[in-house]
Amino acid sequence: MSVEVADAPDRRRFEATVDGAPAGHAEYLLGADVIVFPHTEVDPAFEGRGVGSALARAALDEARRRGLSVLATCPFIAGWMRRHPEYLDLAYQNRAPADD
């Protein structure tokens, strides 16, 4: 099983597909220097198969690439970040303000 994740900015979400079939998405709200993840959903047919993890990793990797802080109001994304401490530096409350 191959999970592919792509940003769908027109729908404000990252979308996961498995063998071309829609498998889940992580919704986001984008600010100037922060991305908020309010909701993640995985199709029940794909639960327990790594789709949620693939969504979280791709979304957070993209946030890092863009230099964005992450505000994870979605319990899944927040929990995933806690279980993967290498992403905790992205957490909004952990980011120091930029020097002026």
C-alpha positions, 0 to 999 in steps of 0.5 A: 500500500502506497500513501501519497499526500498532496497539498490542495490549497484551493480546499485548504487541506492536505489530501491523502490517496492510496492507489489513487483512491481518496483516503483522508485529509488534514484541513488547515488555515494559513496565516502569515507565519502560522498554519493551524490544523483544526481537523484531520479525517481518515476514511474508515476503510483506511484506518490503522494503515498509516494514512493519518501518520502520512498526512501529519508527516507531510503537512508538518514537513511542509510547514517546516519547509515554509518556516511556519509555526504550527498550531495543532487544535486537531487532537490527532495532529497534536498527539502525533507531534507529541509522539514525534518530538522531532516536530515539537519545535514547530509548535506555536507556543514554542516559537520565539518571536523574531528579532526586530 
